[in-house]
Amino acid sequence: MNKVSILLKDKAVVRWSMLVLLSSMMFFAYMFVDVLSPLKSMLETTRGWTSENFGTVTGAEYFLNVFVLFLIFAGIILDKMGVRFTAILSALVMIAGAGIKYYALTDAFAGSGLETWLSSWWVSLPASAKLASLGFMIFGCGVEMAGVTVSKGIVKWFKGKELALAMGLEMAIARLGVFAIFRMSPRVAENMSNVSAPVLISLILLLIGLLAFSVYFFFDRKLERQLGESGEEPEEEFKVKDLGILFTNKAFLIVSGLCVLYYSAIFPFQKYAANMLECRLQTTATDASDIFSWFPIGAMILTPLLGAYLDNKGKGASMLIIGAVLMCLCHLTFALVPEAYFTKGVAYTAIIILGISFSLVPAALWPSVPKLVKDRYLGSAYSVIFWIQNIGLWALPLLIGVVLDRTNQGVTNPLEYNYTVPMLIFASLGVLAFFLGIWLKAEDRLKGYGLELPNITKKIKTDD
């Protein structure tokens, strides 16, 4: 029987083209995730939202993933149905949720019968916020499913090759979406005098992402056929009992803890960062968004470089520790630097350093997972981590919104909030992540997972 000697993933051009297709959807998805982040003050003045309302809507992205365990089911779907099916499904779910959120912010919804009904209960949350929360819940299921799927897809195409570099590049491209939306969203909203306009643009881009996933579908199918012909052992089918193995793996749980602490100090902060800078610098939403837009640039540039370093030199656990320290210092800067000394230069410096810290953790975190679990439940391992992460991503925006309202009672101008306590909360997560990083490094030294070792496996040449 003839066996395929050169697989599709062994061709560099094809391999990296698949990375571009997978990453493009995450670029557009990250744009939609933060499309309202620069518009917090505008939502308060035009839609009557409070900080708590804003936190409820932004946290809603993760609600179904946490409380309906959708991410766990997503991992099972991924392991049973494969990357192709799950990628298309995740895109369709994202588009459906995004469409609902867009409608909630349009003039067509205002004054409609649906708005009247939604306004009749839970009156402390505006009708537009209720419907936007529902749409964001659905979108959140799709985007987190896509994250799990893209991670497994990259492992599928890059395992034993430039895995950390590929994951780093994917993260960099996704982070570029944050830069783009912080630049675009406030300008479009101000020019159109409507918060729904940038949401519509982001929705259209998600449709383009669906097209990219559709192209990936055909290449992935061809690779699987080659893998079957090459004589490689097929992956074992996922079993529910495998989840028990994940939850009894100490190193895996430590990595999950690092993930929830670190990402909870980053993504919820993104939601409030523009308004925090508006308040501290007494500047416009556009200027504040422009400053924060540089946050992902450090991550975008350094993550692939650090990924390449991890592939060839290792030191993954050490990078997690350094990233936690930098993140903590940045949040303390936002919290404690006196008003007289908090200049645009200080803000830019802190934002860029925060971006550097954000490049350290993803570059080291995600490529470490295949070293801790077997391939047969790799998709479920990523989904469990994302599920644990989503608990923090749901709770922190709501907590920060509540704390912001409670510590600023009587403040009606969204440009006059005091952000000291919320920023100290974010900094405390960095402290906890630092100690977990120390623990992970000790566990790796004890069990020999290879977290400090290079990702690229060296092939030993033998004579025929």
PyMOL commands that set and color helices and strands:
alter all, ss='L'
color gray80, all
select helices_A, chain A and resi 8-10+12-33+37-46+51-67+70-104+113-118+127-158+163-192+196-229+242-247+250-264+267-281+285-292+295-312+316-336+339-341+344-372+375-406+420-447
alter helices_A, ss='H'
color red, helices_A
deselect
rebuild
show_as cartoon
